[in-house]
Amino acid sequence: MDVSSSVAASYKHVRRISRQSGSNFYRSFWLLPKPKREAMCALYAFARTTDDLGDCAEPIALRTLWLGWWRQTVAINLIGEGLFDQVILPEGLIPEGSSTGTENWPIDLHRRAKEILPALRDSAKRYEIPSRYLLEIVDGVLADQQKTRFDTYEQVEHYCYLVASAVGLACIHIWEYEDPIPSSSAIDCGLAFQLTNILRDVLEDAQRGRIYLPRQHYEQHGLSEDDLLKPRPDDRLHCLVLDEVTRARRLFDSGWGIWDSLHPDGKPMFSMMWRTYRQLLERIADSPKSVALHRIRLTPKAKFGIVSRHFCPPLFRRLPVPPMELGMPETES
């Protein structure tokens, strides 16, 4: 198979992976013209594979080992051609009873690399995505294997940069923009999205033995680590969540600064993502104690309202800018 055929086949695979993922944001890719849509599929398939590897049920040591292999393979393939099988596990790190260290991996990374990386490499070259952003996505999942507590907000910021802002910076290259790249706003937007995820997932993370809210913040409200591992809907949690919501709102406001620099055909997808997360944050703010009881979600009606406004050009053109002046639409309980 020649290079062009390999790349075409790879784009077919990343479209399939993105479509089968069930992600709510796959539909937002259809707001983009085809070349950018396919590049988003390549980025999504890469990030999805990385997340799946980090979230599998294997021991941390093995997940870390496999992610290290994945990172090395991605790095080599972003600068070369057809080098999948030249990357091997370091001697002494191959699991006992395994000849190559790959037979019992939760997903076949050799096959997945051949499916994804030609399209990822082609997209990265076409849209000039710096390889460091893509490798930082892997670094974020690697960091998640080792650290389940954060003492300071600065530590949380760094984690959020790796798992969210790096993705956003890669997306901006695909959507295209006028120089200079609005990197500060892009980083803040990723922080806003991830901080919203952290608030939404307080209960789910506690069940996994993880606390992503910084110790310096929850101790200010009289909460301990045990209080967040077994969260209760009390006034202390209420105040903590509202403080984090205030912080996230400021980050959302800064993140909207991307808007003016974006190419017109990238604006609808950015707007749809921004408004979805911003509305989710407001839903959390409406019932802060609920994060201890269940995962807060947007209602189908609210999601349909956001989607319909972005897929209907006349409605999209009438959306106020910036949306901070709008106030978030009401959602059903």
FIFIKE-322208 format. One record per residue (C-alpha): x, y, z; residue in three letters. Coordinates in nm, 2 decimals. Example, Ala and Ser with C-alpha at 12.3 -4.5 7.8 and 13.67 -1.06 7.14 Angstrom:
2
- px;py;pz;residuo
- 1.23;-0.45;0.78;Ala $
- 1.37;-0.11;0.71;Ser $
end
This chain:
333
- px;py;pz;residuo
- 0.00;0.00;0.00;Met $
- 0.15;0.34;-0.10;Asp $
- 0.16;0.64;0.13;Val $
- -0.15;0.80;-0.02;Ser $
- -0.35;0.48;0.01;Ser $
- -0.23;0.43;0.37;Ser $
- -0.34;0.78;0.46;Val $
- -0.68;0.74;0.30;Ala $
- -0.73;0.41;0.48;Ala $
- -0.63;0.57;0.80;Ser $
- -0.88;0.85;0.77;Tyr $
- -1.15;0.58;0.71;Lys $
- -1.05;0.42;1.04;His $
- -1.05;0.74;1.24;Val $
- -1.39;0.83;1.11;Arg $
- -1.52;0.49;1.22;Arg $
- -1.36;0.52;1.57;Ile $
- -1.50;0.87;1.61;Ser $
- -1.85;0.76;1.49;Arg $
- -1.86;0.45;1.72;Gln $
- -1.74;0.64;2.03;Ser $
- -2.08;0.77;2.11;Gly $
- -1.92;1.11;2.20;Ser $
- -2.16;1.40;2.21;Asn $
- -1.90;1.61;2.04;Phe $
- -1.87;1.39;1.73;Tyr $
- -2.18;1.56;1.59;Arg $
- -2.00;1.90;1.63;Ser $
- -1.74;1.79;1.38;Phe $
- -2.01;1.82;1.11;Trp $
- -2.00;2.19;1.16;Leu $
- -1.66;2.19;0.99;Leu $
- -1.58;2.15;0.62;Pro $
- -1.47;1.80;0.53;Lys $
- -1.09;1.84;0.55;Pro $
- -1.11;1.99;0.90;Lys $
- -1.37;1.74;1.00;Arg $
- -1.14;1.45;0.91;Glu $
- -0.85;1.61;1.09;Ala $
- -1.08;1.64;1.41;Met $
- -1.16;1.27;1.37;Cys $
- -0.79;1.19;1.36;Ala $
- -0.72;1.40;1.67;Leu $
- -1.02;1.25;1.85;Tyr $
- -0.93;0.89;1.76;Ala $
- -0.58;0.95;1.90;Phe $
- -0.70;1.11;2.22;Ala $
- -0.97;0.84;2.26;Arg $
- -0.71;0.56;2.23;Thr $
- -0.48;0.73;2.48;Thr $
- -0.77;0.77;2.73;Asp $
- -0.88;0.41;2.69;Asp $
- -0.54;0.29;2.76;Leu $
- -0.51;0.50;3.07;Gly $
- -0.86;0.40;3.19;Asp $
- -0.82;0.02;3.15;Cys $
- -0.85;-0.21;3.45;Ala $
- -0.48;-0.32;3.44;Glu $
- -0.23;-0.24;3.72;Pro $
- -0.08;0.11;3.71;Ile $
- 0.27;-0.01;3.63;Ala $
- 0.15;-0.18;3.32;Leu $
- -0.07;0.11;3.21;Arg $
- 0.23;0.34;3.25;Thr $
- 0.45;0.10;3.05;Leu $
- 0.21;0.08;2.77;Trp $
- 0.15;0.45;2.76;Leu $
- 0.52;0.50;2.74;Gly $
- 0.54;0.28;2.44;Trp $
- 0.24;0.47;2.28;Trp $
- 0.41;0.80;2.34;Arg $
- 0.73;0.69;2.19;Gln $
- 0.56;0.55;1.89;Thr $
- 0.35;0.86;1.83;Val $
- 0.67;1.08;1.86;Ala $
- 0.86;0.88;1.60;Ile $
- 0.57;0.87;1.36;Asn $
- 0.50;1.24;1.38;Leu $
- 0.85;1.30;1.23;Ile $
- 0.90;0.99;1.01;Gly $
- 0.72;0.74;0.79;Glu $
- 0.62;0.38;0.85;Gly $
- 0.81;0.32;1.17;Leu $
- 0.55;0.15;1.38;Phe $
- 0.73;-0.18;1.43;Asp $
- 1.07;-0.02;1.50;Gln $
- 0.96;0.09;1.85;Val $
- 1.01;-0.19;2.11;Ile $
- 0.97;-0.21;2.48;Leu $
- 1.30;-0.15;2.67;Pro $
- 1.47;-0.46;2.79;Glu $
- 1.38;-0.56;3.14;Gly $
- 1.04;-0.39;3.12;Leu $
- 0.86;-0.67;2.93;Ile $
- 0.60;-0.83;3.16;Pro $
- 0.68;-1.18;3.28;Glu $
- 0.56;-1.45;3.05;Gly $
- 0.54;-1.22;2.75;Ser $
- 0.77;-1.24;2.46;Ser $
- 0.70;-0.89;2.33;Thr $
- 0.51;-0.73;2.61;Gly $
- 0.22;-0.66;2.38;Thr $
- 0.01;-0.98;2.36;Glu $
- -0.21;-0.90;2.66;Asn $
- -0.26;-0.53;2.61;Trp $
- -0.62;-0.42;2.65;Pro $
- -0.62;-0.29;2.29;Ile $
- -0.39;-0.39;2.00;Asp $
- -0.18;-0.08;1.99;Leu $
- 0.03;-0.20;1.69;His $
- -0.29;-0.23;1.49;Arg $
- -0.43;0.09;1.63;Arg $
- -0.11;0.28;1.55;Ala $
- -0.13;0.17;1.19;Lys $
- -0.50;0.27;1.18;Glu $
- -0.46;0.62;1.34;Ile $
- -0.11;0.76;1.30;Leu $
- -0.10;0.81;0.93;Pro $
- -0.41;1.03;0.95;Ala $
- -0.28;1.20;1.26;Leu $
- 0.06;1.27;1.10;Arg $
- -0.11;1.40;0.78;Asp $
- -0.34;1.63;0.98;Ser $
- -0.06;1.75;1.19;Ala $
- 0.15;1.84;0.89;Lys $
- -0.15;2.00;0.70;Arg $
- -0.26;2.22;0.98;Tyr $
- 0.09;2.27;1.14;Glu $
- 0.00;2.12;1.48;Ile $
- 0.31;2.13;1.70;Pro $
- 0.40;1.77;1.80;Ser $
- 0.44;1.89;2.16;Arg $
- 0.07;1.94;2.19;Tyr $
- -0.01;1.59;2.08;Leu $
- 0.26;1.44;2.31;Leu $
- 0.13;1.65;2.60;Glu $
- -0.20;1.47;2.56;Ile $
- -0.03;1.14;2.63;Val $
- 0.17;1.31;2.92;Asp $
- -0.16;1.41;3.08;Gly $
- -0.29;1.05;3.08;Val $
- 0.05;0.94;3.21;Leu $
- 0.03;1.19;3.49;Ala $
- -0.32;1.06;3.58;Asp $
- -0.17;0.72;3.65;Gln $
- 0.05;0.85;3.93;Gln $
- -0.12;1.14;4.09;Lys $
- -0.47;1.12;4.25;Thr $
- -0.44;1.42;4.48;Arg $
- -0.34;1.78;4.43;Phe $
- -0.22;2.01;4.71;Asp $
- -0.23;2.34;4.52;Thr $
- -0.44;2.50;4.25;Tyr $
- -0.12;2.55;4.04;Glu $
- -0.09;2.17;4.03;Gln $
- -0.45;2.13;3.92;Val $
- -0.38;2.40;3.65;Glu $
- -0.09;2.20;3.51;His $
- -0.29;1.88;3.50;Tyr $
- -0.58;2.06;3.33;Cys $
- -0.34;2.20;3.08;Tyr $
- -0.21;1.86;2.98;Leu $
- -0.55;1.69;2.95;Val $
- -0.76;1.97;2.82;Ala $
- -0.57;2.29;2.71;Ser $
- -0.32;2.09;2.49;Ala $
- -0.62;1.94;2.31;Val $
- -0.77;2.28;2.26;Gly $
- -0.44;2.42;2.12;Leu $
- -0.43;2.14;1.87;Ala $
- -0.80;2.21;1.78;Cys $
- -0.73;2.57;1.71;Ile $
- -0.47;2.48;1.45;His $
- -0.73;2.26;1.28;Ile $
- -0.99;2.53;1.29;Trp $
- -0.73;2.79;1.18;Glu $
- -0.68;3.14;1.31;Tyr $
- -0.52;3.47;1.24;Glu $
- -0.18;3.52;1.39;Asp $
- -0.08;3.55;1.66;Pro $
- -0.24;3.23;1.81;Ile $
- -0.46;3.32;2.11;Pro $
- -0.27;3.08;2.33;Ser $
- -0.35;3.24;2.66;Ser $
- -0.73;3.23;2.59;Ser $
- -0.70;2.87;2.45;Ala $
- -0.52;2.76;2.77;Ile $
- -0.79;2.93;2.99;Asp $
- -1.07;2.77;2.78;Cys $
- -0.92;2.43;2.84;Gly $
- -0.89;2.50;3.21;Leu $
- -1.25;2.61;3.22;Ala $
- -1.37;2.29;3.04;Phe $
- -1.17;2.06;3.27;Gln $
- -1.26;2.24;3.59;Leu $
- -1.62;2.20;3.49;Thr $
- -1.56;1.83;3.44;Asn $
- -1.39;1.81;3.78;Ile $
- -1.70;1.96;3.95;Leu $
- -1.94;1.74;3.75;Arg $
- -1.74;1.43;3.85;Asp $
- -1.68;1.48;4.22;Val $
- -1.88;1.17;4.32;Leu $
- -1.76;0.95;4.03;Glu $
- -1.39;1.04;4.11;Asp $
- -1.44;0.98;4.48;Ala $
- -1.57;0.63;4.39;Gln $
- -1.24;0.57;4.21;Arg $
- -1.04;0.71;4.50;Gly $
- -0.95;1.03;4.33;Arg $
- -0.97;1.40;4.43;Ile $
- -0.90;1.66;4.17;Tyr $
- -1.00;1.97;4.37;Leu $
- -0.69;2.12;4.54;Pro $
- -0.63;2.06;4.91;Arg $
- -0.56;2.44;4.96;Gln $
- -0.92;2.51;4.85;His $
- -1.12;2.25;5.02;Tyr $
- -0.94;2.29;5.35;Glu $
- -1.04;2.66;5.35;Gln $
- -1.40;2.54;5.38;His $
- -1.33;2.30;5.66;Gly $
- -1.33;1.99;5.44;Leu $
- -1.09;1.70;5.47;Ser $
- -0.97;1.43;5.22;Glu $
- -1.22;1.19;5.38;Asp $
- -1.50;1.44;5.32;Asp $
- -1.43;1.44;4.95;Leu $
- -1.38;1.06;4.92;Leu $
- -1.73;1.02;5.08;Lys $
- -1.89;1.35;4.97;Pro $
- -2.20;1.47;5.15;Arg $
- -2.43;1.75;5.03;Pro $
- -2.36;1.99;5.32;Asp $
- -2.29;2.36;5.34;Asp $
- -1.92;2.33;5.33;Arg $
- -1.93;2.15;4.99;Leu $
- -2.19;2.40;4.87;His $
- -1.94;2.69;4.94;Cys $
- -1.65;2.51;4.79;Leu $
- -1.83;2.43;4.46;Val $
- -1.95;2.79;4.43;Leu $
- -1.60;2.92;4.47;Asp $
- -1.48;2.69;4.20;Glu $
- -1.77;2.79;3.98;Val $
- -1.66;3.16;4.02;Thr $
- -1.31;3.07;3.92;Arg $
- -1.43;2.87;3.62;Ala $
- -1.66;3.15;3.50;Arg $
- -1.36;3.38;3.48;Arg $
- -1.17;3.12;3.28;Leu $
- -1.47;3.09;3.04;Phe $
- -1.47;3.46;2.99;Asp $
- -1.10;3.46;2.91;Ser $
- -1.14;3.16;2.69;Gly $
- -1.40;3.33;2.47;Trp $
- -1.11;3.55;2.36;Gly $
- -1.03;3.28;2.10;Ile $
- -1.34;3.39;1.90;Trp $
- -1.20;3.69;1.72;Asp $
- -0.90;3.51;1.59;Ser $
- -1.07;3.20;1.46;Leu $
- -1.13;3.13;1.09;His $
- -1.51;3.17;1.02;Pro $
- -1.56;2.80;0.95;Asp $
- -1.41;2.71;1.28;Gly $
- -1.63;2.94;1.49;Lys $
- -1.95;2.73;1.50;Pro $
- -1.77;2.43;1.65;Met $
- -1.59;2.64;1.91;Phe $
- -1.91;2.82;2.00;Ser $
- -2.10;2.49;2.04;Met $
- -1.83;2.34;2.27;Met $
- -1.80;2.66;2.47;Trp $
- -2.17;2.71;2.52;Arg $
- -2.22;2.34;2.61;Thr $
- -1.96;2.35;2.89;Tyr $
- -2.07;2.69;3.00;Arg $
- -2.43;2.59;3.04;Gln $
- -2.32;2.27;3.23;Leu $
- -2.13;2.49;3.47;Leu $
- -2.44;2.70;3.53;Glu $
- -2.64;2.38;3.59;Arg $
- -2.38;2.29;3.86;Ile $
- -2.41;2.64;4.01;Ala $
- -2.79;2.60;4.03;Asp $
- -2.75;2.30;4.27;Ser $
- -2.39;2.29;4.41;Pro $
- -2.47;2.02;4.67;Lys $
- -2.59;1.78;4.39;Ser $
- -2.23;1.70;4.29;Val $
- -2.22;1.47;4.60;Ala $
- -2.53;1.28;4.49;Leu $
- -2.50;1.22;4.11;His $
- -2.33;1.33;3.79;Arg $
- -2.49;1.66;3.67;Ile $
- -2.59;1.66;3.31;Arg $
- -2.76;1.88;3.06;Leu $
- -3.12;1.78;2.98;Thr $
- -3.19;1.65;2.62;Pro $
- -3.39;1.96;2.57;Lys $
- -3.10;2.18;2.66;Ala $
- -2.86;1.99;2.44;Lys $
- -3.10;2.00;2.15;Phe $
- -3.13;2.38;2.19;Gly $
- -2.75;2.42;2.17;Ile $
- -2.72;2.19;1.87;Val $
- -3.01;2.34;1.68;Ser $
- -2.88;2.69;1.72;Arg $
- -2.54;2.59;1.57;His $
- -2.66;2.38;1.28;Phe $
- -2.91;2.64;1.17;Cys $
- -2.70;2.93;1.02;Pro $
- -2.97;3.20;1.07;Pro $
- -3.00;3.10;1.44;Leu $
- -2.63;3.08;1.48;Phe $
- -2.58;3.43;1.33;Arg $
- -2.83;3.57;1.58;Arg $
- -2.64;3.43;1.89;Leu $
- -2.52;3.73;2.09;Pro $
- -2.14;3.77;2.11;Val $
- -2.00;3.75;2.36;Pro $
- -2.24;3.51;2.52;Pro $
- -2.14;3.62;2.88;Met $
- -2.39;3.91;2.82;Glu $
- -2.66;3.66;2.73;Leu $
- -2.71;3.47;3.05;Gly $
- -2.74;3.10;3.01;Met $
- -3.07;2.95;2.88;Pro $
- -3.29;2.79;3.13;Glu $
- -3.27;2.41;3.16;Thr $
- -3.52;2.16;3.29;Glu $
- -3.46;1.98;3.62;Ser $
end
